[in-house]
Amino acid sequence: MKAWEKTYPENKHVKFLGDGSAKYTQTLGLGLDVSQGGLGIRCRRFALLLDDLKVKVQS
């Protein structure tokens, strides 16, 4: 995530967050099981728009 975040040095409003254990990913229903390829649970790509810590838009 840090490497991706560094590609947007002018960013002041977007937070880049990791989810190493996939707990948040699974809670959102965005988990992708690629265990057969040896990669375990991964996160589907998505974006969230939050306002006062409440999800306004999820895509």
PyRosetta script that sets phi, psi and omega in degrees:
from pyrosetta import init, pose_from_sequence

init()
pose = pose_from_sequence("MKAWEKTYPENKHVKFLGDGSAKYTQTLGLGLDVSQGGLGIRCRRFALLLDDLKVKVQS")
pose.set_psi(1, -39.8)
pose.set_omega(1, -178.2)
pose.set_phi(2, -60.4)
pose.set_psi(2, -40.2)
pose.set_omega(2, 179.6)
pose.set_phi(3, -64.0)
pose.set_psi(3, -41.1)
pose.set_omega(3, 179.0)
pose.set_phi(4, -66.0)
pose.set_psi(4, -43.4)
pose.set_omega(4, 179.6)
pose.set_phi(5, -60.5)
pose.set_psi(5, -38.0)
pose.set_omega(5, -178.9)
pose.set_phi(6, -65.8)
pose.set_psi(6, -18.8)
pose.set_omega(6, 178.5)
pose.set_phi(7, -77.1)
pose.set_psi(7, -4.6)
pose.set_omega(7, 178.4)
pose.set_phi(8, -125.0)
pose.set_psi(8, 64.1)
pose.set_omega(8, -174.5)
pose.set_phi(9, -63.6)
pose.set_psi(9, -25.3)
pose.set_omega(9, -179.3)
pose.set_phi(10, -81.4)
pose.set_psi(10, -6.6)
pose.set_omega(10, -178.4)
pose.set_phi(11, -64.7)
pose.set_psi(11, 129.5)
pose.set_omega(11, 176.2)
pose.set_phi(12, -125.7)
pose.set_psi(12, -6.1)
pose.set_omega(12, -172.6)
pose.set_phi(13, -121.9)
pose.set_psi(13, -18.7)
pose.set_omega(13, -176.8)
pose.set_phi(14, -96.1)
pose.set_psi(14, 131.8)
pose.set_omega(14, 177.0)
pose.set_phi(15, -102.9)
pose.set_psi(15, 131.9)
pose.set_omega(15, 177.4)
pose.set_phi(16, -101.8)
pose.set_psi(16, 117.3)
pose.set_omega(16, -175.1)
pose.set_phi(17, -122.3)
pose.set_psi(17, 136.9)
pose.set_omega(17, 175.8)
pose.set_phi(18, -95.2)
pose.set_psi(18, 160.6)
pose.set_omega(18, 179.6)
pose.set_phi(19, -141.2)
pose.set_psi(19, 69.1)
pose.set_omega(19, -173.2)
pose.set_phi(20, -55.1)
pose.set_psi(20, -35.2)
pose.set_omega(20, -178.9)
pose.set_phi(21, -92.8)
pose.set_psi(21, -3.9)
pose.set_omega(21, -179.8)
pose.set_phi(22, 64.4)
pose.set_psi(22, 17.0)
pose.set_omega(22, -179.8)
pose.set_phi(23, -64.9)
pose.set_psi(23, -48.2)
pose.set_omega(23, 179.5)
pose.set_phi(24, -66.3)
pose.set_psi(24, -40.9)
pose.set_omega(24, 178.8)
pose.set_phi(25, -57.9)
pose.set_psi(25, -46.7)
pose.set_omega(25, -179.8)
pose.set_phi(26, -65.7)
pose.set_psi(26, -39.5)
pose.set_omega(26, 179.4)
pose.set_phi(27, -61.1)
pose.set_psi(27, -38.0)
pose.set_omega(27, 179.1)
pose.set_phi(28, -78.8)
pose.set_psi(28, -7.8)
pose.set_omega(28, -177.9)
pose.set_phi(29, 75.2)
pose.set_psi(29, 26.5)
pose.set_omega(29, -176.4)
pose.set_phi(30, -111.5)
pose.set_psi(30, 16.0)
pose.set_omega(30, 179.7)
pose.set_phi(31, -74.9)
pose.set_psi(31, 146.5)
pose.set_omega(31, 177.8)
pose.set_phi(32, -129.9)
pose.set_psi(32, 114.2)
pose.set_omega(32, -177.0)
pose.set_phi(33, -85.3)
pose.set_psi(33, 108.5)
pose.set_omega(33, 177.4)
pose.set_phi(34, -118.0)
pose.set_psi(34, 36.6)
pose.set_omega(34, -179.7)
pose.set_phi(35, -61.1)
pose.set_psi(35, -33.6)
pose.set_omega(35, -179.6)
pose.set_phi(36, -60.5)
pose.set_psi(36, -28.7)
pose.set_omega(36, 177.8)
pose.set_phi(37, -91.7)
pose.set_psi(37, 5.5)
pose.set_omega(37, 178.6)
pose.set_phi(38, 81.3)
pose.set_psi(38, 15.2)
pose.set_omega(38, -176.1)
pose.set_phi(39, -106.0)
pose.set_psi(39, -5.9)
pose.set_omega(39, 178.2)
pose.set_phi(40, 70.7)
pose.set_psi(40, -148.4)
pose.set_omega(40, 179.6)
pose.set_phi(41, -89.1)
pose.set_psi(41, 126.9)
pose.set_omega(41, 178.0)
pose.set_phi(42, -117.6)
pose.set_psi(42, 170.3)
pose.set_omega(42, -179.3)
pose.set_phi(43, -104.5)
pose.set_psi(43, 131.3)
pose.set_omega(43, 172.0)
pose.set_phi(44, -67.5)
pose.set_psi(44, 155.8)
pose.set_omega(44, 178.1)
pose.set_phi(45, -72.6)
pose.set_psi(45, 138.0)
pose.set_omega(45, 178.6)
pose.set_phi(46, -161.0)
pose.set_psi(46, 166.9)
pose.set_omega(46, 174.4)
pose.set_phi(47, -135.3)
pose.set_psi(47, 146.2)
pose.set_omega(47, 176.4)
pose.set_phi(48, -123.5)
pose.set_psi(48, 140.2)
pose.set_omega(48, 171.1)
pose.set_phi(49, -111.5)
pose.set_psi(49, 117.4)
pose.set_omega(49, -178.0)
pose.set_phi(50, -110.0)
pose.set_psi(50, 145.3)
pose.set_omega(50, 173.2)
pose.set_phi(51, -134.0)
pose.set_psi(51, 116.1)
pose.set_omega(51, -178.1)
pose.set_phi(52, 54.6)
pose.set_psi(52, 44.2)
pose.set_omega(52, 178.7)
pose.set_phi(53, 64.2)
pose.set_psi(53, 19.9)
pose.set_omega(53, 175.3)
pose.set_phi(54, -115.3)
pose.set_psi(54, 134.1)
pose.set_omega(54, -179.4)
pose.set_phi(55, -70.2)
pose.set_psi(55, 123.0)
pose.set_omega(55, 177.5)
pose.set_phi(56, -99.5)
pose.set_psi(56, -39.7)
pose.set_omega(56, -178.7)
pose.set_phi(57, -142.2)
pose.set_psi(57, 136.3)
pose.set_omega(57, 173.5)
pose.set_phi(58, -130.3)
pose.set_psi(58, 128.3)
pose.set_omega(58, 178.3)
pose.set_phi(59, -135.0)
pose.dump_pdb("model.pdb")
